[in-house]
Amino acid sequence: MHHPFGELLGLHVDEQSAGNSTLSLQVSTKHLNPHAVVHGAVLYALADTGMGAALYPTLGADEMCATIEIKINYFKPVSSGWLFCHTTLVNRGKSLATLESKLLSNNVLVAQANGNFAIFRAREGLKNECVGTDGQA
């Protein structure tokens, strides 16, 4: 899978299937905010990417998806180690999907996110080269 932003952050897609994904990231100093904890945007990126990874395998060859909104709650700070994001598809309709991500560090829930994604037909030339021919991100 080619995902430039994910590669920039160091995200790894460990598992991906229709309606499920698991992503991981090893925390480094580049992920920290001025208070020496992982920046909330890193956790958000894990959830957003995990949601896309779980949704893409459910899409038809002529479909794409885009994030409409994500709500995330942060429970505990993380400063080192590995982060894992487990995502499940809650509901998929014709034009809208709802997903849930749980983010863990050392088997402790550190954040949880709920998101809605639009599903639409791709226009010619709109397909992104980040998306493989198999429809996966």
URLINHU-V588462 format. One record per residue. N is the residue number from 1. RES is the residue in one small letter. SS is DSSP state (@ for helix, = for strand, . for the rest). PHI is phi in whole degrees, -180 to 180 (none if undefined). OMEGA is omega in whole degrees, 0 to 359 (* if undefined). Layout:
BEGIN
n=N res=RES ss=SS phi=PHI omega=OMEGA
n=N res=RES ss=SS phi=PHI omega=OMEGA
END
This chain:
BEGIN
n=1 res=m ss=. phi=none omega=178
n=2 res=h ss=. phi=-105 omega=181
n=3 res=h ss=. phi=-139 omega=186
n=4 res=p ss=@ phi=-54 omega=181
n=5 res=f ss=@ phi=-67 omega=177
n=6 res=g ss=@ phi=-60 omega=178
n=7 res=e ss=@ phi=-65 omega=178
n=8 res=l ss=@ phi=-59 omega=180
n=9 res=l ss=@ phi=-82 omega=183
n=10 res=g ss=. phi=90 omega=179
n=11 res=l ss=. phi=-74 omega=177
n=12 res=h ss== phi=-123 omega=173
n=13 res=v ss== phi=-90 omega=183
n=14 res=d ss== phi=-86 omega=179
n=15 res=e ss== phi=-144 omega=178
n=16 res=q ss== phi=-150 omega=175
n=17 res=s ss== phi=-149 omega=180
n=18 res=a ss=. phi=-61 omega=177
n=19 res=g ss=. phi=92 omega=181
n=20 res=n ss== phi=-146 omega=171
n=21 res=s ss== phi=-156 omega=171
n=22 res=t ss== phi=-133 omega=177
n=23 res=l ss== phi=-118 omega=177
n=24 res=s ss== phi=-140 omega=179
n=25 res=l ss== phi=-153 omega=174
n=26 res=q ss== phi=-89 omega=183
n=27 res=v ss=. phi=-66 omega=173
n=28 res=s ss=. phi=-133 omega=182
n=29 res=t ss=@ phi=-60 omega=180
n=30 res=k ss=@ phi=-68 omega=180
n=31 res=h ss=@ phi=-92 omega=187
n=32 res=l ss== phi=-88 omega=174
n=33 res=n ss=. phi=-91 omega=181
n=34 res=p ss=. phi=-62 omega=179
n=35 res=h ss=. phi=-95 omega=177
n=36 res=a ss=. phi=67 omega=172
n=37 res=v ss=. phi=-125 omega=181
n=38 res=v ss== phi=-59 omega=179
n=39 res=h ss=. phi=-62 omega=180
n=40 res=g ss=@ phi=-57 omega=180
n=41 res=a ss=@ phi=-66 omega=177
n=42 res=v ss=@ phi=-68 omega=177
n=43 res=l ss=@ phi=-63 omega=178
n=44 res=y ss=@ phi=-61 omega=180
n=45 res=a ss=@ phi=-62 omega=176
n=46 res=l ss=@ phi=-61 omega=181
n=47 res=a ss=@ phi=-65 omega=182
n=48 res=d ss=@ phi=-61 omega=180
n=49 res=t ss=@ phi=-69 omega=177
n=50 res=g ss=@ phi=-63 omega=178
n=51 res=m ss=@ phi=-66 omega=177
n=52 res=g ss=@ phi=-62 omega=181
n=53 res=a ss=@ phi=-65 omega=179
n=54 res=a ss=@ phi=-76 omega=183
n=55 res=l ss=@ phi=-84 omega=185
n=56 res=y ss=@ phi=-52 omega=181
n=57 res=p ss=. phi=-65 omega=179
n=58 res=t ss=. phi=-91 omega=184
n=59 res=l ss=. phi=-84 omega=174
n=60 res=g ss=. phi=-75 omega=182
n=61 res=a ss=. phi=-60 omega=182
n=62 res=d ss=. phi=-102 omega=182
n=63 res=e ss== phi=-110 omega=174
n=64 res=m ss== phi=-133 omega=175
n=65 res=c ss== phi=-139 omega=178
n=66 res=a ss== phi=-148 omega=178
n=67 res=t ss== phi=-64 omega=172
n=68 res=i ss== phi=-93 omega=178
n=69 res=e ss== phi=-162 omega=175
n=70 res=i ss== phi=-136 omega=173
n=71 res=k ss== phi=-110 omega=181
n=72 res=i ss== phi=-128 omega=174
n=73 res=n ss== phi=-114 omega=178
n=74 res=y ss== phi=-102 omega=184
n=75 res=f ss=. phi=-107 omega=184
n=76 res=k ss=. phi=-141 omega=176
n=77 res=p ss=. phi=-75 omega=177
n=78 res=v ss=. phi=-127 omega=180
n=79 res=s ss=. phi=-125 omega=180
n=80 res=s ss=. phi=-162 omega=176
n=81 res=g ss=. phi=88 omega=182
n=82 res=w ss== phi=-108 omega=171
n=83 res=l ss== phi=-110 omega=177
n=84 res=f ss== phi=-126 omega=179
n=85 res=c ss== phi=-124 omega=178
n=86 res=h ss== phi=-107 omega=183
n=87 res=t ss== phi=-119 omega=174
n=88 res=t ss== phi=-130 omega=175
n=89 res=l ss== phi=-81 omega=181
n=90 res=v ss== phi=-85 omega=180
n=91 res=n ss== phi=-157 omega=176
n=92 res=r ss== phi=-131 omega=174
n=93 res=g ss=. phi=-104 omega=180
n=94 res=k ss=. phi=-69 omega=185
n=95 res=s ss=. phi=-127 omega=182
n=96 res=l ss== phi=-147 omega=176
n=97 res=a ss== phi=-129 omega=177
n=98 res=t ss== phi=-119 omega=182
n=99 res=l ss== phi=-133 omega=178
n=100 res=e ss== phi=-132 omega=178
n=101 res=s ss== phi=-121 omega=173
n=102 res=k ss== phi=-117 omega=181
n=103 res=l ss== phi=-109 omega=185
n=104 res=l ss== phi=-127 omega=172
n=105 res=s ss== phi=-136 omega=184
n=106 res=n ss=. phi=53 omega=180
n=107 res=n ss=. phi=61 omega=177
n=108 res=v ss== phi=-112 omega=178
n=109 res=l ss== phi=-69 omega=182
n=110 res=v ss== phi=-107 omega=178
n=111 res=a ss== phi=-164 omega=177
n=112 res=q ss== phi=-143 omega=183
n=113 res=a ss== phi=-133 omega=174
n=114 res=n ss== phi=-125 omega=183
n=115 res=g ss== phi=-139 omega=175
n=116 res=n ss== phi=-121 omega=181
n=117 res=f ss== phi=-123 omega=173
n=118 res=a ss== phi=-81 omega=174
n=119 res=i ss== phi=-119 omega=184
n=120 res=f ss== phi=-148 omega=178
n=121 res=r ss== phi=-77 omega=181
n=122 res=a ss=. phi=-77 omega=174
n=123 res=r ss=. phi=-81 omega=177
n=124 res=e ss=. phi=-54 omega=178
n=125 res=g ss=. phi=82 omega=182
n=126 res=l ss=. phi=-87 omega=179
n=127 res=k ss=. phi=-56 omega=184
n=128 res=n ss=. phi=-88 omega=179
n=129 res=e ss=. phi=-69 omega=175
n=130 res=c ss=. phi=-73 omega=180
n=131 res=v ss=. phi=-96 omega=181
n=132 res=g ss=. phi=-72 omega=180
n=133 res=t ss=. phi=-68 omega=178
n=134 res=d ss=. phi=-87 omega=178
n=135 res=g ss=. phi=86 omega=181
n=136 res=q ss=. phi=-90 omega=180
n=137 res=a ss=. phi=-71 omega=*
END
